[in-house]
Every structure is written in C-alpha cells, then in structure tokens.
C-alpha cells in the first residue's frame, strides 16, 4: 500500500504555495531562513512599526490646541524617543526591503502619465547629460587649479567680504552717530 501521509517538509511546501510567500509569520520565517539572519524578522518589524505609530499618536495627542501645552522638556523627550524609534525601524527595514518589490495597486488618471518616470531606476538621459556637464564644469574650475591657487582665490574672496563688512559697519556707525546727534539737537531745542 502506498503511504499517503505527508512529511512535515511536504506540508510546509504546500502551505507556502497556498498562503503565498511573505505573508504572516510563515513568510517571515521563510525570509529569515532564506537570508540566514535572525535580524530579518517581519513580525518584530511590524511590532516596532505599530509601537512607533502608537508613540506618534500619543505625541500628537499632547499637542492638541484645547489641551494645556506640555513643557519644552517633555516635548523634546517625546520627539527624541520618536527619532530613536524611527532610526531603529529604518535600520531594521533596510535589509528587508531588498527582498520585496513595491508596485502601485491602483493608478489614478492623474499620475498614469508620470508612472513610468516614477518607477524609473536610471536618470533621464537629459538629466545624465546635465549632471555630466556640471561635473565637468566643477572639475575644470576647481579641480584644475592647484591648492595654492584655490587658497589664494578663496583668500581674495574672504578679503573682499571682510572689506564689505567693514564698510557696512562704518556706514552703520556713521548713521548711528548722525541719528544720535539729531536726537540731541531736537531735545535741546
């Protein structure tokens, strides 16, 4: 008689094909086993995202106009916590995002024409040409000069700005003196 019982490996393969890769805890475990890292846990990432959302909701709730304003230290503390949570979530998601593809589920008529540009992985040819021109211009103007020449030109600019500032300062001092002398004259008259 033929053995009709499935092994656990066959059951797992059947579950993966029926449930779809990347869904639920099975998908998270599959991804972790494929990549070989325990840091790539979708469930933990989802929990962190939910925790971040709850923290953000709490922070926004304290900033409502009908409530008394929180102290500056409390506000800074809340935003410091949010910043750390965002950084942790971002650093955890970077390796995960290499294994997933995001695509629009529905496209409105407004962005349908722009969609190919939004999904583009390379720069437009016009943008590449412009970038090359800017790079060439930079290399000719800055990189083509020796460091002594660059230093001299920068020192000339600094001297020009300093002389402008000195002239402006002397002009302000002169205007101040005339204003003070006019006030003294008007009060003595």
VOMARKE-7568 format. One record per residue (C-alpha): residue in three letters; x, y, z; residue number from 1. Coordinates in steps of 0.2 Angstrom, whole numbers, plus 5000, padded with zeros to 4 digits. Layout:
! residues N
R  res     x     y     z    n
R  ALA     X     Y     Z  NUM
...
//
This chain:
! residues 189
R  res     x     y     z    n
R  UNK  5000  5000  5000    1
R  UNK  5006  5017  4996    2
R  UNK  5010  5029  5010    3
R  UNK  4998  5044  5009    4
R  UNK  5004  5053  5024    5
R  UNK  5014  5069  5020    6
R  UNK  5030  5073  5028    7
R  UNK  5032  5089  5038    8
R  UNK  5043  5096  5024    9
R  UNK  5030  5092  5011   10
R  UNK  5017  5101  5022   11
R  UNK  5027  5116  5023   12
R  UNK  5030  5117  5004   13
R  UNK  5011  5115  5002   14
R  UNK  5007  5129  5015   15
R  UNK  5020  5141  5007   16
R  UNK  5012  5139  4990   17
R  UNK  4994  5141  4996   18
R  UNK  4997  5155  5008   19
R  UNK  5010  5165  4996   20
R  UNK  5027  5170  5000   21
R  UNK  5030  5184  5013   22
R  UNK  5013  5183  5021   23
R  UNK  5011  5181  5040   24
R  UNK  5023  5173  5052   25
R  UNK  5027  5159  5039   26
R  UNK  5033  5171  5026   27
R  UNK  5044  5180  5040   28
R  UNK  5051  5163  5045   29
R  UNK  5054  5159  5026   30
R  UNK  5063  5176  5023   31
R  UNK  5074  5174  5038   32
R  UNK  5079  5156  5034   33
R  UNK  5082  5162  5016   34
R  UNK  5093  5176  5021   35
R  UNK  5100  5167  5035   36
R  UNK  5099  5181  5048   37
R  UNK  5088  5182  5064   38
R  UNK  5088  5201  5062   39
R  UNK  5076  5200  5047   40
R  UNK  5060  5196  5057   41
R  UNK  5045  5203  5049   42
R  UNK  5034  5201  5065   43
R  UNK  5046  5211  5075   44
R  UNK  5047  5224  5062   45
R  UNK  5028  5225  5061   46
R  UNK  5028  5227  5080   47
R  UNK  5040  5240  5080   48
R  UNK  5030  5250  5067   49
R  UNK  5014  5248  5077   50
R  UNK  5024  5254  5093   51
R  UNK  5030  5269  5083   52
R  UNK  5013  5273  5077   53
R  UNK  5006  5272  5095   54
R  UNK  5020  5284  5101   55
R  UNK  5017  5296  5087   56
R  UNK  4998  5296  5091   57
R  UNK  5002  5300  5109   58
R  UNK  5014  5314  5104   59
R  UNK  5001  5322  5093   60
R  UNK  4988  5320  5106   61
R  UNK  4998  5330  5118   62
R  UNK  5000  5344  5105   63
R  UNK  4981  5347  5103   64
R  UNK  4976  5365  5105   65
R  UNK  4962  5363  5118   66
R  UNK  4974  5354  5130   67
R  UNK  4987  5364  5140   68
R  UNK  5004  5365  5132   69
R  UNK  5017  5352  5138   70
R  UNK  5033  5358  5144   71
R  UNK  5048  5360  5132   72
R  UNK  5057  5346  5140   73
R  UNK  5043  5334  5139   74
R  UNK  5041  5338  5120   75
R  UNK  5059  5336  5117   76
R  UNK  5059  5320  5126   77
R  UNK  5044  5313  5116   78
R  UNK  5052  5318  5099   79
R  UNK  5069  5311  5105   80
R  UNK  5060  5294  5108   81
R  UNK  5051  5295  5091   82
R  UNK  5068  5299  5082   83
R  UNK  5076  5284  5090   84
R  UNK  5061  5273  5086   85
R  UNK  5062  5279  5068   86
R  UNK  5080  5276  5066   87
R  UNK  5079  5258  5073   88
R  UNK  5064  5254  5062   89
R  UNK  5073  5261  5047   90
R  UNK  5089  5252  5050   91
R  UNK  5079  5236  5053   92
R  UNK  5069  5238  5037   93
R  UNK  5084  5241  5025   94
R  UNK  5089  5223  5023   95
R  UNK  5071  5218  5022   96
R  UNK  5067  5230  5008   97
R  UNK  5080  5222  4997   98
R  UNK  5069  5206  4996   99
R  UNK  5052  5215  4992  100
R  UNK  5045  5224  4977  101
R  UNK  5033  5238  4979  102
R  UNK  5021  5242  4965  103
R  UNK  5006  5253  4964  104
R  UNK  4989  5243  4967  105
R  UNK  4979  5256  4958  106
R  UNK  4984  5270  4947  107
R  UNK  4974  5286  4945  108
R  UNK  4972  5295  4929  109
R  UNK  4982  5310  4936  110
R  UNK  4998  5300  4939  111
R  UNK  4996  5287  4925  112
R  UNK  5007  5298  4913  113
R  UNK  5020  5300  4926  114
R  UNK  5021  5282  4932  115
R  UNK  5035  5277  4921  116
R  UNK  5046  5291  4927  117
R  UNK  5042  5287  4945  118
R  UNK  5047  5269  4943  119
R  UNK  5062  5273  4933  120
R  UNK  5078  5266  4940  121
R  UNK  5090  5277  4930  122
R  UNK  5091  5295  4927  123
R  UNK  5083  5303  4912  124
R  UNK  5096  5305  4898  125
R  UNK  5094  5324  4899  126
R  UNK  5097  5323  4917  127
R  UNK  5113  5312  4915  128
R  UNK  5119  5325  4902  129
R  UNK  5116  5339  4914  130
R  UNK  5125  5330  4928  131
R  UNK  5140  5326  4917  132
R  UNK  5141  5345  4912  133
R  UNK  5140  5351  4930  134
R  UNK  5153  5338  4935  135
R  UNK  5165  5343  4920  136
R  UNK  5162  5361  4925  137
R  UNK  5167  5358  4943  138
R  UNK  5182  5348  4938  139
R  UNK  5188  5362  4926  140
R  UNK  5185  5376  4938  141
R  UNK  5190  5369  4955  142
R  UNK  5200  5353  4952  143
R  UNK  5210  5360  4938  144
R  UNK  5218  5373  4950  145
R  UNK  5232  5369  4962  146
R  UNK  5228  5370  4980  147
R  UNK  5239  5386  4981  148
R  UNK  5229  5394  4968  149
R  UNK  5212  5389  4976  150
R  UNK  5219  5395  4993  151
R  UNK  5223  5412  4985  152
R  UNK  5207  5414  4976  153
R  UNK  5197  5410  4992  154
R  UNK  5208  5422  5002  155
R  UNK  5204  5436  4990  156
R  UNK  5186  5432  4992  157
R  UNK  5187  5432  5010  158
R  UNK  5196  5449  5010  159
R  UNK  5183  5456  4998  160
R  UNK  5169  5450  5010  161
R  UNK  5179  5457  5025  162
R  UNK  5181  5474  5017  163
R  UNK  5162  5475  5013  164
R  UNK  5158  5471  5031  165
R  UNK  5170  5484  5037  166
R  UNK  5162  5497  5025  167
R  UNK  5144  5492  5031  168
R  UNK  5150  5493  5049  169
R  UNK  5157  5510  5047  170
R  UNK  5141  5516  5037  171
R  UNK  5130  5510  5051  172
R  UNK  5141  5518  5064  173
R  UNK  5140  5535  5054  174
R  UNK  5121  5533  5053  175
R  UNK  5120  5530  5072  176
R  UNK  5131  5545  5076  177
R  UNK  5120  5556  5065  178
R  UNK  5104  5549  5072  179
R  UNK  5110  5552  5090  180
R  UNK  5116  5570  5086  181
R  UNK  5099  5574  5078  182
R  UNK  5090  5567  5094  183
R  UNK  5101  5578  5105  184
R  UNK  5098  5593  5094  185
R  UNK  5079  5590  5094  186
R  UNK  5078  5588  5113  187
R  UNK  5089  5603  5117  188
R  UNK  5078  5614  5106  189
//
